[in-house]
Amino acid sequence: MTDVSSLAPGTGERGDGGRGGRGPGAGARPDPRDRAQLAAHPVSGRRVLALFAPHRRAVAAVLVLIVTSSALGLVAPFLVKEIVDVAIPEQDVRLLLVLVGLMVGAAVVTAVLGVLQTWISTTVGQRIMHRLRTDLFTTLQRQPLAFFTRTRSGEVQSRLTHDVSGLQGVVTSTATSLAGNVATVVGTLVAMVVLSPALALLSLVVIPPAVLVTRSVARLRRDATDRRQKALAGLHAQVEESLSVSGARLSKTLGAGERLARRFSDHSAGLLDLEVAAQIAGRWRTATMGIVFAVVPAALYLVAGLPVTGAGISIGTLVAFTALQAGIFRPVMGLLSVGVQVTASMALFSRIFEYLDLPVEVAEPDPASARTLDPTHARGELRLEGVTYRHPGAVRDALADVDLVVPAGATVALVGATGSGKSTLASLLTRLDDPTRGRVLLDGIDLRDLPSAERAAVVGVVSQETYLIHASVRENLRLARPEATDEQLVQAARDAQIHDHVAGLPDGYDTVVGARGHRFSGGEQQRLALARTLLRDPQVLVLDEATSALDTRTEAAVQAALDRVGRGRTVVTIAHRLSTVREADLVVVLDAGRVVEQGTHAELLGRQGAYAALVAAGTVGARPAPDGAPVAQVGRVGLAA
């Protein structure tokens, strides 16, 4: 028979993203957070069942196993009846051996079926989890950067790990417990009626009040436990606030130690009362269960023993019936909590489907209409035609009606005040976002028609924020080009002026960079990121504030590497050093998302317009170059809105 104790309420795993929720128990109500999730993002049962459609045979097999196990579990009481009423009184050893053998055999078969059921249901659950996990990861990978800036990373990880993993409990616990409880209750009721209609009628009268009393006591215990948990959380919060370094400093400087101690004492006293109430409520629940399990069999014995009601009820029937009655209580309790279990399970699906249903704002082109661009023959001409872009939820455009041509092999510097749209423009050139209106063309091809792999092979990006994975230098570089040879890897490092440093390390290119590259300085990380980009040998290089976060000496070293590798490539740089701007073939001045000026450094100064105003307004400074000569620079202007 299905193990009803394992199917009792409260055994289901909750994939609630680390919220610390507990499984539904007797007397529990649906979690308000689950209800809110379903209200915000409803889930149809048809969509959930569609996940199980590819596994319909396995699901059917599980149901058959559950019903078979439950049926086998009901055989034992009938065998006991025959042993007590026939085999033992008549001293029929052969019959006794057969009946005992059948009892043992039924138990063995039930155990084997239980293992088989767990194997099949777990396999189905894992396959569904694999599909959802993969689909969810793929969908999140296709989301724009704006999604990750407005969403907590912990929330994303919770959906991808905790919520998906929680579905294993839905398949192997919630679904199977529901089926097992139904099969057990129905089978047990039928068996009761077959054994003794009179005792079955008594059970139908006695069991419902017993279940209701148990649920009421369980609800009281749950409420008491909730109040205790909230009080305990408040106590922990006060400890964390008051006994941290900052809290202790604040307490001492304000002379609030005595007041905080009284506050802590009050909280602790309140917790004392709640602890007692919770323990008493728990004891009442245990006592109630004990009374129920004692009263119901006692009532059965009473009815069976009275001459008026006990006629025709043998001792074996009474023993068998008592065993059946003892096994029906827990599955009945489980069925009463189905609503809570279903709500919790559907909330899990809702959280996962909510992310799966996110629109893909930067989608791959349709294979039938996709264009191709051979990286070895790319010229690197960039063209923006009537480009307008507005960030999701923003009230104004970050870029408006931008028309710009970046000739192949040219160096273009983007300058402007904070929020002028420089980084937004750079993100469109690398297709981190798509224009709201207009087109961005690479060698005459709309970036939306170019597969991401081909675009990334032509357009490389170096930003001020480097990201290195916790792996060796070699593995970090090969992220850009897994098939690169060691010679190509070393050449890219030489071009980025980081090879000598890496080669001088004890483990060379096998040196583990550490989490987020903490074993290397900021400038070294920047040059490793540059080497990683150069390993792809892109024809277009977009430099988004690539040196703005570095000190003067490190900035000069990285800039020298950038100047060297930029020769022969199309380079678009968000510039903050006047030397970079001066040497650019084209300077583009942005203001409030519009191109207000463009030309060479000398031309723009001669016009006495927006660019000259940046210099006149004091946004041009001077820093000592490595050789001691002052090098003027455009003041740091930050990222665009």
C-alpha positions as CSV (number, residue, x, y, z in Angstrom):
1,M,0.0,0.0,0.0
2,T,1.1,3.5,-0.6
3,D,2.9,4.9,2.4
4,V,0.2,7.2,3.7
5,S,2.5,8.6,6.4
6,S,4.8,9.9,3.7
7,L,1.8,11.3,1.8
8,A,0.5,13.2,4.8
9,P,0.2,17.0,4.5
10,G,3.4,18.9,5.0
11,T,5.7,16.6,3.2
12,G,5.7,18.5,-0.1
13,E,8.9,20.4,-0.8
14,R,8.3,24.1,-1.4
15,G,10.3,25.8,-4.1
16,D,9.5,29.3,-2.9
17,G,12.8,30.9,-3.8
18,G,14.3,30.5,-0.3
19,R,11.3,32.1,1.4
20,G,11.5,29.5,4.1
21,G,7.8,28.5,3.7
22,R,6.7,25.2,5.1
23,G,4.6,22.6,3.4
24,P,0.8,22.7,3.9
25,G,-0.3,21.0,7.1
26,A,-3.6,20.2,8.7
27,G,-5.6,23.3,9.1
28,A,-3.3,25.3,6.9
29,R,-4.5,28.0,4.5
30,P,-2.9,29.0,1.2
31,D,0.0,31.3,1.5
32,P,-1.1,34.9,0.7
33,R,2.1,35.2,-1.4
34,D,1.0,32.2,-3.5
35,R,-2.4,33.7,-4.0
36,A,-0.9,37.1,-5.0
37,Q,1.4,35.4,-7.5
38,L,-1.4,33.5,-9.2
39,A,-3.5,36.7,-9.3
40,A,-0.7,38.6,-11.0
41,H,0.2,35.8,-13.4
42,P,-2.6,33.2,-13.7
43,V,-1.8,29.7,-14.9
44,S,-4.1,27.5,-16.8
45,G,-4.3,23.8,-15.9
46,R,-4.1,22.9,-19.6
47,R,-0.6,24.5,-19.8
48,V,0.6,22.6,-16.8
49,L,-0.8,19.3,-18.1
50,A,0.9,20.0,-21.5
51,L,4.3,19.6,-19.7
52,F,3.3,16.1,-18.8
53,A,2.0,15.2,-22.3
54,P,5.3,13.8,-23.6
55,H,5.4,11.6,-20.5
56,R,1.8,10.3,-20.6
57,R,2.8,6.7,-20.6
58,A,5.1,7.1,-17.6
59,V,2.4,9.1,-15.7
60,A,-0.1,6.4,-16.5
61,A,2.3,3.8,-15.2
62,V,2.7,5.7,-11.9
63,L,-1.0,5.9,-11.5
64,V,-1.3,2.1,-12.1
65,L,1.4,1.5,-9.5
66,I,-0.2,3.7,-7.0
67,V,-3.6,2.0,-7.4
68,T,-2.0,-1.4,-7.3
69,S,0.0,-0.6,-4.2
70,S,-3.1,0.7,-2.5
71,A,-5.0,-2.4,-3.4
72,L,-2.3,-4.7,-2.1
73,G,-2.3,-2.7,1.1
74,L,-5.9,-3.5,1.6
75,V,-5.3,-7.3,1.2
76,A,-3.5,-7.6,4.6
77,P,-6.6,-6.9,6.8
78,F,-8.6,-9.6,4.9
79,L,-5.8,-12.0,5.4
80,V,-5.7,-11.2,9.1
81,K,-9.4,-11.8,9.3
82,E,-9.0,-15.3,7.8
83,I,-6.1,-16.0,10.1
84,V,-8.0,-15.0,13.3
85,D,-11.4,-16.5,12.3
86,V,-10.3,-19.6,10.5
87,A,-6.7,-20.7,10.5
88,I,-5.9,-20.2,14.2
89,P,-9.3,-21.5,15.6
90,E,-9.2,-24.6,13.3
91,Q,-5.5,-25.2,13.8
92,D,-5.1,-25.3,10.0
93,V,-1.4,-25.0,9.7
94,R,-1.3,-25.2,5.9
95,L,-3.8,-22.4,5.5
96,L,-2.0,-20.4,8.2
97,L,1.3,-20.7,6.2
98,V,-0.4,-19.7,3.0
99,L,-2.0,-16.6,4.6
100,V,1.2,-15.6,6.3
101,G,3.1,-16.1,3.1
102,L,0.6,-14.0,1.2
103,M,1.0,-11.2,3.8
104,V,4.7,-11.2,3.5
105,G,4.5,-11.4,-0.3
106,A,2.1,-8.5,-0.5
107,A,4.4,-6.4,1.7
108,V,7.4,-7.3,-0.6
109,V,5.6,-6.5,-3.8
110,T,4.2,-3.3,-2.3
111,A,7.8,-2.2,-1.4
112,V,9.1,-3.1,-4.9
113,L,6.2,-1.2,-6.5
114,G,7.0,1.8,-4.3
115,V,10.6,1.9,-5.4
116,L,9.5,1.6,-9.1
117,Q,6.9,4.3,-8.6
118,T,9.5,6.6,-7.1
119,W,12.0,5.9,-9.9
120,I,9.4,6.6,-12.7
121,S,8.0,9.7,-11.0
122,T,11.4,11.1,-10.2
123,T,12.5,10.6,-13.8
124,V,9.5,12.3,-15.1
125,G,10.0,15.2,-12.7
126,Q,13.7,15.6,-13.6
127,R,12.9,15.6,-17.3
128,I,10.3,18.3,-16.9
129,M,12.7,20.3,-14.7
130,H,15.4,19.9,-17.3
131,R,13.1,21.2,-20.0
132,L,11.9,24.2,-17.9
133,R,15.4,24.9,-16.6
134,T,16.8,25.0,-20.1
135,D,14.0,27.0,-21.6
136,L,14.1,29.5,-18.7
137,F,17.9,29.9,-19.0
138,T,17.6,30.4,-22.8
139,T,14.8,33.0,-22.3
140,L,16.8,34.9,-19.7
141,Q,19.9,34.9,-21.9
142,R,17.9,36.6,-24.6
143,Q,16.7,39.4,-22.3
144,P,18.2,42.9,-22.7
145,L,20.6,44.3,-20.2
146,A,17.8,46.6,-18.9
147,F,16.0,43.5,-17.6
148,F,19.0,42.6,-15.4
149,T,19.5,46.1,-14.2
150,R,15.9,46.3,-12.9
151,T,15.8,42.7,-11.6
152,R,17.6,41.5,-8.5
153,S,20.1,38.8,-9.4
154,G,18.9,36.8,-6.4
155,E,15.4,36.8,-7.9
156,V,16.6,35.5,-11.2
157,Q,18.7,32.7,-9.6
158,S,15.7,31.8,-7.3
159,R,13.4,31.3,-10.3
160,L,16.0,29.3,-12.1
161,T,17.1,27.0,-9.2
162,H,14.7,27.0,-6.2
163,D,11.4,27.3,-8.2
164,V,12.3,24.8,-10.9
165,S,13.7,22.4,-8.2
166,G,10.5,22.8,-6.3
167,L,8.6,21.2,-9.2
168,Q,10.3,17.9,-8.3
169,G,8.2,18.0,-5.1
170,V,5.1,18.7,-7.2
171,V,5.6,15.6,-9.3
172,T,6.9,13.2,-6.8
173,S,5.0,14.5,-3.7
174,T,2.0,16.6,-4.4
175,A,0.7,14.8,-7.5
176,T,1.5,11.3,-6.2
177,S,0.2,12.0,-2.7
178,L,-3.1,13.2,-4.2
179,A,-3.5,10.1,-6.3
180,G,-2.3,7.9,-3.4
181,N,-4.6,9.5,-0.9
182,V,-7.6,9.2,-3.2
183,A,-6.8,5.5,-4.0
184,T,-6.3,4.7,-0.3
185,V,-9.5,6.4,0.9
186,V,-11.7,5.0,-1.8
187,G,-10.2,1.5,-1.5
188,T,-10.4,1.6,2.3
189,L,-14.0,2.7,2.3
190,V,-15.0,-0.1,-0.1
191,A,-13.1,-2.6,2.0
192,M,-14.8,-1.4,5.2
193,V,-18.3,-1.8,3.7
194,V,-17.4,-5.3,2.5
195,L,-16.2,-6.3,5.9
196,S,-19.0,-4.8,8.0
197,P,-21.6,-2.3,6.8
198,A,-22.5,-1.5,10.4
199,L,-18.9,-0.6,11.4
200,A,-18.5,1.3,8.2
201,L,-21.5,3.4,9.0
202,L,-20.1,4.1,12.5
203,S,-16.8,5.2,10.9
204,L,-18.6,7.6,8.6
205,V,-20.2,9.2,11.7
206,V,-17.1,9.3,13.9
207,I,-14.2,10.1,11.6
208,P,-15.5,13.5,10.2
209,P,-15.8,15.1,13.7
210,A,-12.4,13.7,14.7
211,V,-10.8,15.2,11.6
212,L,-12.4,18.6,12.2
213,V,-11.2,18.6,15.8
214,T,-7.7,17.7,14.7
215,R,-7.7,20.5,12.0
216,S,-8.9,23.1,14.5
217,V,-6.2,22.2,17.0
218,A,-3.6,22.2,14.2
219,R,-4.7,25.7,13.1
220,L,-4.3,27.0,16.6
221,R,-0.8,25.5,16.7
222,R,0.1,27.1,13.4
223,D,-1.1,30.5,14.5
224,A,0.9,30.3,17.7
225,T,4.0,29.2,15.8
226,D,3.6,32.0,13.3
227,R,3.4,34.6,16.1
228,R,6.5,33.0,17.7
229,Q,8.4,33.1,14.4
230,K,7.6,36.8,13.9
231,A,8.7,37.7,17.4
232,L,11.9,35.7,17.0
233,A,12.6,37.5,13.7
234,G,12.2,40.8,15.5
235,L,14.6,39.7,18.2
236,H,17.2,38.6,15.7
237,A,16.8,41.9,13.9
238,Q,17.5,43.9,17.1
239,V,20.5,41.7,17.9
240,E,21.9,42.3,14.4
241,E,21.2,46.1,14.6
242,S,22.5,46.6,18.1
243,L,25.5,44.3,18.3
244,S,27.1,45.0,14.9
245,V,30.1,47.4,14.7
246,S,27.9,50.2,13.4
247,G,25.1,49.5,15.9
248,A,27.5,49.4,18.8
249,R,29.1,52.7,17.8
250,L,25.7,54.3,17.5
251,S,24.6,53.0,20.9
252,K,27.7,54.2,22.6
253,T,27.8,57.7,21.0
254,L,24.1,58.2,21.8
255,G,24.2,56.7,25.2
256,A,21.3,54.4,24.3
257,G,22.7,51.2,25.8
258,E,20.3,51.1,28.7
259,R,17.3,51.9,26.5
260,L,18.2,49.2,24.0
261,A,18.7,46.7,26.8
262,R,15.2,47.4,28.1
263,R,13.8,47.1,24.6
264,F,15.6,43.7,24.2
265,S,14.2,42.6,27.6
266,D,10.6,43.4,26.5
267,H,11.0,41.5,23.3
268,S,12.5,38.5,25.1
269,A,9.7,38.5,27.6
270,G,7.1,38.6,24.8
271,L,8.9,35.7,23.1
272,L,8.8,33.7,26.4
273,D,5.0,33.8,26.5
274,L,4.8,32.9,22.8
275,E,7.2,30.0,23.2
276,V,5.0,28.6,26.0
277,A,1.8,29.1,23.9
278,A,3.4,27.4,20.9
279,Q,4.6,24.4,23.0
280,I,1.2,24.1,24.7
281,A,-0.6,24.3,21.3
282,G,1.8,21.6,20.0
283,R,1.1,19.4,23.0
284,W,-2.7,19.9,22.5
285,R,-2.3,18.8,18.9
286,T,-0.4,15.6,20.0
287,A,-2.9,15.0,22.8
288,T,-5.9,15.4,20.4
289,M,-4.4,13.0,17.9
290,G,-3.9,10.5,20.7
291,I,-7.5,10.9,21.9
292,V,-8.8,10.4,18.3
293,F,-6.7,7.3,17.7
294,A,-8.0,5.9,21.1
295,V,-11.7,6.9,20.8
296,V,-12.4,5.7,17.3
297,P,-11.2,2.1,17.9
298,A,-12.9,2.1,21.3
299,A,-16.2,3.0,19.6
300,L,-15.7,0.2,17.2
301,Y,-15.1,-2.3,20.0
302,L,-18.1,-1.0,21.8
303,V,-20.4,-1.4,18.8
304,A,-19.0,-4.9,18.0
305,G,-19.4,-6.0,21.6
306,L,-23.0,-5.0,22.2
307,P,-25.5,-7.7,21.5
308,V,-27.8,-5.4,19.6
309,T,-25.2,-4.1,17.2
310,G,-22.5,-6.7,17.3
311,A,-24.4,-9.6,15.8
312,G,-22.5,-11.3,13.0
313,I,-19.2,-9.4,13.6
314,S,-16.4,-11.8,14.2
315,I,-13.2,-11.2,16.1
316,G,-11.3,-11.3,12.8
317,T,-13.6,-8.8,11.2
318,L,-13.2,-6.5,14.1
319,V,-9.4,-6.7,14.0
320,A,-9.3,-6.3,10.2
321,F,-11.7,-3.3,10.4
322,T,-9.7,-1.6,13.1
323,A,-6.6,-1.9,11.0
324,L,-8.4,-0.4,8.0
325,Q,-9.8,2.4,10.1
326,A,-6.4,3.3,11.5
327,G,-5.0,3.7,8.0
328,I,-7.7,6.0,6.6
329,F,-7.3,8.9,9.0
330,R,-4.0,10.4,7.5
331,P,-5.0,10.2,3.8
332,V,-8.4,11.9,4.7
333,M,-6.4,14.7,6.4
334,G,-4.2,14.9,3.3
335,L,-7.2,15.3,0.9
336,L,-8.5,18.1,3.1
337,S,-5.3,20.0,2.3
338,V,-5.4,19.5,-1.4
339,G,-6.4,23.1,-2.0
340,V,-3.3,24.4,-0.2
341,Q,-1.1,22.0,-2.1
342,V,-2.5,22.8,-5.5
343,T,-2.3,26.5,-4.8
344,A,1.4,26.2,-3.8
345,S,2.2,24.1,-6.8
346,M,0.4,26.4,-9.2
347,A,2.2,29.3,-7.7
348,L,5.5,27.6,-8.6
349,F,4.4,27.2,-12.2
350,S,3.2,30.8,-12.2
351,R,6.6,32.1,-11.2
352,I,8.4,30.0,-13.8
353,F,5.9,30.8,-16.6
354,E,6.1,34.5,-15.7
355,Y,9.7,34.5,-16.8
356,L,9.1,32.2,-19.7
357,D,6.5,34.6,-21.0
358,L,8.8,37.6,-21.0
359,P,8.9,39.2,-24.4
360,V,12.2,38.8,-26.2
361,E,13.1,42.4,-27.1
362,V,16.4,41.5,-28.9
363,A,15.5,38.4,-30.9
364,E,17.5,36.4,-33.2
365,P,16.5,36.9,-36.9
366,D,14.4,34.4,-38.6
367,P,16.7,31.8,-40.3
368,A,14.8,32.2,-43.6
369,S,15.4,36.0,-43.7
370,A,18.8,36.2,-41.9
371,R,21.7,37.8,-43.6
372,T,25.3,36.6,-43.5
373,L,28.5,38.5,-43.1
374,D,31.9,36.8,-43.4
375,P,34.1,38.3,-40.6
376,T,37.2,37.9,-42.8
377,H,35.7,40.2,-45.5
378,A,33.9,42.7,-43.2
379,R,34.8,46.3,-43.9
380,G,33.4,47.7,-40.6
381,E,31.3,50.6,-41.8
382,L,28.6,51.6,-39.3
383,R,25.5,53.6,-40.2
384,L,22.7,54.9,-38.0
385,E,19.6,56.0,-39.9
386,G,16.9,57.9,-38.0
387,V,17.7,56.1,-34.8
388,T,15.5,56.8,-31.8
389,Y,15.6,54.8,-28.6
390,R,13.7,55.1,-25.3
391,H,14.4,53.0,-22.3
392,P,11.5,50.8,-21.0
393,G,9.4,52.9,-18.7
394,A,11.2,56.2,-19.5
395,V,9.3,59.3,-20.3
396,R,11.7,60.7,-22.8
397,D,14.0,59.4,-25.6
398,A,17.6,58.5,-24.7
399,L,18.4,59.0,-28.4
400,A,16.3,61.0,-30.9
401,D,16.6,61.0,-34.7
402,V,20.3,60.1,-34.8
403,D,21.8,60.0,-38.3
404,L,25.5,59.0,-38.3
405,V,28.0,57.4,-40.6
406,V,31.2,55.8,-39.2
407,P,33.4,55.1,-42.2
408,A,35.2,51.7,-42.4
409,G,38.6,51.9,-40.6
410,A,37.8,55.3,-39.0
411,T,38.2,56.3,-35.4
412,V,35.2,58.1,-34.0
413,A,35.1,59.7,-30.5
414,L,31.7,60.2,-28.8
415,V,31.6,63.1,-26.3
416,G,29.0,64.8,-24.3
417,A,27.7,65.4,-20.8
418,T,26.4,62.8,-18.5
419,G,23.1,61.4,-19.8
420,S,23.7,62.7,-23.4
421,G,23.2,59.2,-24.8
422,K,26.8,58.0,-25.5
423,S,26.6,54.6,-23.9
424,T,23.1,54.1,-25.3
425,L,24.4,54.7,-28.7
426,A,27.3,52.2,-28.1
427,S,24.8,49.6,-26.9
428,L,22.9,49.9,-30.1
429,L,26.0,49.5,-32.2
430,T,26.7,46.2,-30.3
431,R,23.0,45.2,-30.4
432,L,22.6,45.0,-26.7
433,D,19.4,46.9,-27.5
434,D,17.4,47.5,-30.6
435,P,16.3,51.0,-31.7
436,T,12.7,52.0,-31.0
437,R,12.7,53.5,-34.5
438,G,15.3,53.6,-37.2
439,R,18.1,51.2,-38.3
440,V,21.6,50.4,-37.3
441,L,23.6,49.0,-40.2
442,L,26.9,47.1,-40.4
443,D,28.3,47.0,-43.9
444,G,24.8,47.8,-45.1
445,I,23.1,45.0,-43.1
446,D,20.6,45.8,-40.5
447,L,21.9,44.3,-37.2
448,R,18.5,42.8,-36.6
449,D,19.0,40.7,-39.7
450,L,22.4,39.4,-38.6
451,P,22.8,36.4,-36.4
452,S,24.4,37.3,-33.0
453,A,27.4,35.0,-33.6
454,E,28.3,36.7,-36.8
455,R,27.7,40.1,-35.4
456,A,29.9,39.4,-32.3
457,A,32.7,38.1,-34.6
458,V,32.8,41.5,-36.3
459,V,32.0,43.9,-33.5
460,G,34.0,43.7,-30.3
461,V,33.4,45.6,-27.0
462,V,35.6,46.7,-24.2
463,S,33.8,48.5,-21.4
464,Q,34.9,50.0,-18.1
465,E,33.3,47.1,-16.2
466,T,35.3,43.9,-16.9
467,Y,34.1,40.5,-15.9
468,L,36.4,37.6,-15.5
469,I,35.1,34.1,-14.5
470,H,36.7,32.1,-11.7
471,A,39.0,30.1,-14.0
472,S,42.5,30.3,-15.4
473,V,43.7,33.1,-17.6
474,R,43.7,30.7,-20.5
475,E,40.0,29.7,-20.0
476,N,39.0,33.4,-19.6
477,L,40.6,34.4,-22.9
478,R,39.2,31.4,-24.8
479,L,35.7,32.4,-23.8
480,A,35.8,34.6,-26.8
481,R,37.2,31.9,-29.2
482,P,37.3,28.4,-27.8
483,E,39.2,27.0,-30.8
484,A,42.0,29.6,-30.6
485,T,45.6,28.2,-30.6
486,D,48.1,29.0,-27.8
487,E,50.0,31.1,-30.4
488,Q,46.8,33.2,-31.1
489,L,46.1,33.5,-27.4
490,V,49.6,34.8,-26.7
491,Q,49.5,37.2,-29.6
492,A,46.2,38.7,-28.3
493,A,47.8,39.1,-24.9
494,R,50.8,40.8,-26.5
495,D,48.6,43.2,-28.4
496,A,46.8,44.1,-25.1
497,Q,50.2,44.5,-23.4
498,I,49.4,41.9,-20.7
499,H,51.5,38.9,-21.9
500,D,54.7,39.8,-20.0
501,H,52.8,40.1,-16.7
502,V,50.9,36.8,-17.2
503,A,54.0,34.9,-18.4
504,G,55.9,36.1,-15.3
505,L,53.4,34.5,-13.0
506,P,54.3,31.1,-11.5
507,D,51.5,29.3,-13.3
508,G,51.6,31.6,-16.4
509,Y,48.4,31.3,-18.4
510,D,47.1,28.6,-16.1
511,T,46.9,31.1,-13.2
512,V,43.4,31.1,-11.7
513,V,42.1,34.7,-11.8
514,G,39.9,34.3,-8.8
515,A,36.3,35.4,-8.3
516,R,35.6,38.3,-10.6
517,G,39.4,38.5,-11.3
518,H,40.3,39.7,-7.8
519,R,43.9,38.4,-8.1
520,F,44.6,41.0,-10.8
521,S,44.6,44.8,-10.5
522,G,42.0,46.9,-12.3
523,G,44.3,47.7,-15.1
524,E,45.4,44.1,-15.5
525,Q,41.8,43.0,-15.6
526,Q,41.1,45.6,-18.2
527,R,43.9,44.4,-20.4
528,L,42.9,40.8,-20.0
529,A,39.4,41.8,-21.1
530,L,40.9,43.7,-24.1
531,A,43.0,40.6,-25.0
532,R,39.9,38.5,-24.8
533,T,38.1,40.8,-27.2
534,L,41.1,40.9,-29.6
535,L,41.3,37.1,-29.7
536,R,38.2,37.3,-31.9
537,D,40.0,39.8,-34.1
538,P,36.9,42.0,-34.6
539,Q,37.0,44.6,-37.4
540,V,34.9,47.0,-35.3
541,L,36.0,47.9,-31.8
542,V,33.6,49.7,-29.4
543,L,35.3,51.2,-26.4
544,D,32.7,52.2,-23.8
545,E,34.6,54.2,-21.1
546,A,37.2,51.5,-21.2
547,T,39.7,53.4,-19.1
548,S,37.6,55.8,-17.0
549,A,37.8,53.8,-13.8
550,L,41.6,53.4,-13.8
551,D,44.3,55.5,-12.2
552,T,46.4,57.7,-14.4
553,R,49.4,55.4,-14.8
554,T,47.2,52.3,-15.5
555,E,45.0,54.3,-17.8
556,A,48.0,55.4,-19.9
557,A,49.1,51.8,-20.2
558,V,45.7,50.5,-21.3
559,Q,45.2,53.5,-23.6
560,A,48.5,52.7,-25.3
561,A,47.3,49.2,-25.9
562,L,44.1,50.4,-27.3
563,D,45.8,52.9,-29.6
564,R,48.0,50.1,-30.9
565,V,45.3,47.6,-31.6
566,G,42.9,50.1,-33.1
567,R,45.0,50.7,-36.1
568,G,43.3,49.3,-39.2
569,R,40.0,48.8,-37.4
570,T,36.9,50.8,-37.1
571,V,37.0,52.2,-33.6
572,V,34.1,53.9,-31.8
573,T,35.1,55.2,-28.4
574,I,33.4,57.1,-25.6
575,A,36.2,59.5,-25.0
576,H,37.2,61.4,-21.9
577,R,40.9,62.2,-22.8
578,L,41.5,65.1,-25.1
579,S,44.4,63.2,-26.7
580,T,42.0,60.5,-27.8
581,V,39.6,63.1,-29.1
582,R,42.3,65.1,-30.9
583,E,43.5,62.0,-32.7
584,A,40.1,60.8,-33.8
585,D,39.1,61.0,-37.4
586,L,35.6,62.1,-36.3
587,V,34.3,63.7,-33.1
588,V,30.6,63.3,-32.5
589,V,29.0,65.6,-29.8
590,L,25.8,64.4,-28.2
591,D,23.4,66.5,-26.1
592,A,20.1,65.2,-24.7
593,G,20.2,62.2,-27.1
594,R,20.8,64.2,-30.3
595,V,23.9,64.7,-32.4
596,V,24.5,68.4,-32.2
597,E,28.0,68.5,-33.8
598,Q,30.4,66.3,-35.7
599,G,33.7,67.0,-37.3
600,T,37.4,66.9,-36.4
601,H,38.8,68.3,-33.2
602,A,40.2,71.3,-34.9
603,E,37.0,72.0,-36.9
604,L,34.8,71.8,-33.8
605,L,37.0,74.1,-31.8
606,G,36.9,76.6,-34.7
607,R,33.1,76.6,-34.8
608,Q,32.9,77.8,-31.2
609,G,29.8,75.6,-30.7
610,A,28.8,72.8,-28.3
611,Y,32.2,71.1,-28.3
612,A,34.1,74.3,-27.7
613,A,31.6,75.0,-24.9
614,L,32.6,71.8,-23.1
615,V,36.2,73.0,-23.1
616,A,35.2,76.5,-22.0
617,A,32.9,75.2,-19.3
618,G,35.9,73.5,-17.5
619,T,35.1,69.9,-18.6
620,V,38.6,69.7,-20.0
621,G,41.3,68.9,-17.4
622,A,44.9,67.9,-17.5
623,R,46.7,64.8,-16.2
624,P,50.3,64.1,-16.2
625,A,51.3,61.7,-19.0
626,P,53.7,58.8,-18.2
627,D,56.6,61.0,-19.3
628,G,55.6,63.9,-17.2
629,A,54.1,66.1,-19.9
630,P,50.7,67.4,-19.2
631,V,48.0,65.7,-21.3
632,A,44.6,67.5,-21.4
633,Q,41.5,65.5,-21.3
634,V,37.8,65.9,-21.6
635,G,36.3,65.6,-18.1
636,R,34.8,62.3,-17.2
637,V,31.2,62.3,-18.4
638,G,29.8,59.0,-17.2
639,L,27.2,56.7,-18.7
640,A,24.2,57.8,-20.6
641,A,20.7,57.6,-19.3
